[in-house]
Amino acid sequence: MSEMTGDKALSILDKTYEIALNGIPTSKSVYVLAEEYKERYKEDLKACQKLRDFQIMKCGTSGFLTGLGGLITLPVALPANITSVLYVQIRMVAAIAKIGGYDVHSDEVQSLVYLCLTGNSMKDVVKTAGIAFSSKFTTAMIKKIPGTVMVKINQKVGFRFITKFGQKGIINLGKAVPIVGGIVGAGFDITSTTIIANNAINLFIKGNIE
């Protein structure tokens, strides 16, 4: 694998996001997933909590992630388990955004989905990117965020994604974006994924960045 760069990292995220929106043969699209949970649970918060819990439980099953990885083609080749975790997490966060009434096709929402992937670092990324919220975040506010700020978010997320890539492409993202931090067993980091899901719920449903 060639050395990972910020542009390559973002191309991986962008392609995974596109695949998540459209779905793959064994996995529903963001739209279908969000609609199913909105219909099943009348409260958006409850729907997102159930979505989070089920995705984590499902992806902890042996062989699930490996099966997904073979169906996802990215601009840069990654191990199947890492590709699968990235897909599942982006799809989950985007579905939460959709349930919250956000336009998942907008560049702004896409950047905020990536922001959620930064896990415990999300608040720091927001601060260094120059976003200040004096009130709860809403769908109306998203258009007021300057494009330069969104670019900064993408750059910072991309940087965190590649921080632990060695020159030979060895992947150890435990201290970077917790997309694949501490992969064990079936290759799914439940703790990191829970944090990422909660970031999405706080941002897209509760209107908070915590």
C-alpha positions as CSV (number, residue, x, y, z in Angstrom):
1,M,0.0,0.0,0.0
2,S,1.3,3.5,-0.8
3,E,1.8,6.0,1.9
4,M,-1.5,7.4,3.2
5,T,-2.2,11.1,2.7
6,G,-4.9,13.4,3.8
7,D,-6.5,13.4,0.3
8,K,-6.5,9.6,0.2
9,A,-8.0,9.4,3.7
10,L,-10.8,11.8,2.7
11,S,-11.3,9.8,-0.6
12,I,-11.8,6.7,1.6
13,L,-14.3,8.5,3.8
14,D,-16.2,10.0,0.8
15,K,-16.5,6.7,-1.1
16,T,-17.6,4.9,2.1
17,Y,-20.2,7.6,2.7
18,E,-21.5,7.2,-0.9
19,I,-21.7,3.4,-0.5
20,A,-23.5,3.8,2.8
21,L,-26.1,6.1,1.3
22,N,-26.9,3.7,-1.5
23,G,-26.4,0.4,0.4
24,I,-24.9,-2.9,-0.8
25,P,-26.5,-6.3,-1.5
26,T,-26.4,-7.5,2.1
27,S,-26.9,-4.2,3.8
28,K,-29.7,-1.6,3.6
29,S,-29.1,2.0,2.5
30,V,-29.1,4.8,5.0
31,Y,-32.6,5.9,3.7
32,V,-34.2,2.5,4.2
33,L,-32.5,2.0,7.6
34,A,-33.6,5.4,8.9
35,E,-37.2,5.0,7.6
36,E,-37.6,1.6,9.3
37,Y,-36.5,2.9,12.7
38,K,-38.7,6.1,12.3
39,E,-41.7,3.9,11.6
40,R,-41.0,1.5,14.4
41,Y,-40.3,4.0,17.1
42,K,-42.3,7.2,17.1
43,E,-39.7,9.2,19.1
44,D,-36.6,10.1,17.2
45,L,-34.3,9.7,20.3
46,K,-35.7,6.2,21.0
47,A,-35.3,5.2,17.3
48,C,-31.7,6.2,17.3
49,Q,-30.9,4.5,20.6
50,K,-32.4,1.3,19.3
51,L,-30.6,1.7,16.0
52,R,-27.3,2.1,17.9
53,D,-27.8,-0.9,20.1
54,F,-28.9,-3.2,17.3
55,Q,-26.0,-2.2,15.0
56,I,-23.5,-2.9,17.8
57,M,-25.0,-6.2,18.7
58,K,-25.3,-7.3,15.0
59,C,-21.8,-6.4,14.2
60,G,-20.3,-8.2,17.1
61,T,-21.4,-11.5,15.5
62,S,-18.6,-13.6,14.1
63,G,-18.1,-13.3,10.3
64,F,-20.5,-10.4,9.8
65,L,-17.8,-7.8,9.2
66,T,-15.7,-10.0,7.0
67,G,-18.7,-10.7,4.8
68,L,-19.3,-7.0,4.4
69,G,-15.7,-6.1,3.6
70,G,-15.7,-8.2,0.4
71,L,-18.6,-6.2,-1.0
72,I,-17.0,-2.7,-0.5
73,T,-14.5,-1.3,-2.9
74,L,-12.6,1.7,-1.8
75,P,-10.0,4.0,-3.6
76,V,-7.3,2.6,-1.3
77,A,-7.2,-1.1,-0.4
78,L,-7.8,-1.7,3.3
79,P,-8.2,-5.0,5.3
80,A,-11.8,-6.3,5.1
81,N,-12.5,-5.9,8.8
82,I,-11.4,-2.2,8.8
83,T,-13.4,-1.5,5.6
84,S,-16.4,-3.1,7.2
85,V,-16.2,-1.2,10.5
86,L,-15.8,2.1,8.7
87,Y,-18.8,1.4,6.5
88,V,-21.0,0.3,9.4
89,Q,-20.1,3.3,11.5
90,I,-20.6,5.9,8.7
91,R,-23.9,4.3,7.8
92,M,-25.1,4.3,11.4
93,V,-24.2,8.0,11.9
94,A,-25.7,9.0,8.6
95,A,-28.9,7.1,9.4
96,I,-29.1,9.0,12.8
97,A,-28.7,12.3,10.9
98,K,-31.5,11.3,8.5
99,I,-33.8,10.4,11.4
100,G,-33.0,13.8,12.9
101,G,-34.3,15.5,9.7
102,Y,-30.9,16.4,8.2
103,D,-30.2,16.2,4.4
104,V,-27.6,13.5,4.2
105,H,-26.8,14.6,0.6
106,S,-25.5,18.0,1.8
107,D,-21.8,18.6,2.1
108,E,-22.3,20.1,5.5
109,V,-24.1,17.1,6.9
110,Q,-21.5,14.8,5.4
111,S,-18.7,16.7,7.2
112,L,-20.6,16.5,10.5
113,V,-21.0,12.8,10.0
114,Y,-17.2,12.6,9.7
115,L,-16.9,14.8,12.8
116,C,-18.9,12.2,14.9
117,L,-16.2,9.7,13.9
118,T,-13.6,11.5,16.0
119,G,-15.1,10.0,19.1
120,N,-13.9,11.6,22.4
121,S,-12.0,14.2,20.4
122,M,-15.1,15.7,18.8
123,K,-15.4,18.6,21.1
124,D,-11.8,19.5,20.6
125,V,-12.1,19.3,16.8
126,V,-15.1,21.6,16.9
127,K,-13.2,24.1,19.0
128,T,-10.1,24.1,16.8
129,A,-12.2,24.3,13.7
130,G,-13.8,27.5,14.9
131,I,-17.4,26.4,15.5
132,A,-19.1,28.1,18.4
133,F,-22.7,27.3,19.3
134,S,-24.6,29.6,21.7
135,S,-27.7,27.5,21.5
136,K,-28.8,24.1,20.5
137,F,-27.7,23.0,17.0
138,T,-30.6,22.7,14.5
139,T,-31.1,21.9,10.8
140,A,-31.5,25.6,10.1
141,M,-28.1,26.4,11.6
142,I,-26.2,24.1,9.4
143,K,-26.3,26.4,6.4
144,K,-24.8,29.2,8.6
145,I,-21.5,27.3,9.1
146,P,-18.9,28.8,6.8
147,G,-17.5,26.5,4.1
148,T,-14.0,27.2,5.4
149,V,-15.0,25.7,8.7
150,M,-16.3,22.6,7.0
151,V,-13.0,22.3,5.1
152,K,-11.2,22.5,8.4
153,I,-13.3,19.7,9.9
154,N,-12.6,17.5,6.9
155,Q,-8.9,18.2,7.1
156,K,-8.7,17.4,10.8
157,V,-10.8,14.2,10.5
158,G,-8.6,13.2,7.6
159,F,-5.4,13.9,9.6
160,R,-6.7,11.8,12.5
161,F,-7.6,9.0,10.1
162,I,-4.0,8.8,8.9
163,T,-2.1,9.6,12.1
164,K,-1.4,5.9,12.8
165,F,-0.7,4.8,9.3
166,G,2.9,3.7,9.0
167,Q,4.9,4.2,5.8
168,K,4.1,0.7,4.9
169,G,0.4,1.2,5.4
170,I,0.3,-0.6,8.7
171,I,-3.0,0.5,10.3
172,N,-3.3,1.1,14.1
173,L,-5.9,3.8,14.6
174,G,-6.4,3.2,18.3
175,K,-5.4,6.7,19.2
176,A,-6.6,8.4,16.0
177,V,-10.2,8.5,14.8
178,P,-11.7,5.6,16.8
179,I,-13.2,4.1,13.7
180,V,-11.2,0.9,14.3
181,G,-9.6,1.5,17.6
182,G,-8.7,-1.7,19.4
183,I,-10.1,-4.2,16.9
184,V,-10.5,-7.5,18.6
185,G,-12.5,-10.7,18.1
186,A,-14.9,-10.2,15.2
187,G,-13.1,-6.9,14.5
188,F,-15.6,-4.6,16.0
189,D,-14.8,-2.1,18.7
190,I,-18.0,-1.8,20.7
191,T,-16.7,1.0,23.0
192,S,-15.6,3.3,20.2
193,T,-18.6,2.6,18.1
194,T,-20.9,3.4,21.1
195,I,-19.1,6.7,21.5
196,I,-19.4,7.5,17.9
197,A,-23.2,6.7,17.9
198,N,-23.7,8.9,21.0
199,N,-21.9,11.7,19.3
200,A,-24.3,11.4,16.4
201,I,-27.3,11.3,18.8
202,N,-26.1,14.3,20.7
203,L,-25.5,16.4,17.6
204,F,-28.3,15.4,15.2
205,I,-31.1,14.6,17.7
206,K,-30.3,16.5,20.9
207,G,-28.6,19.4,19.2
208,N,-25.5,19.3,21.5
209,I,-21.8,18.8,21.0
210,E,-20.5,17.0,24.1
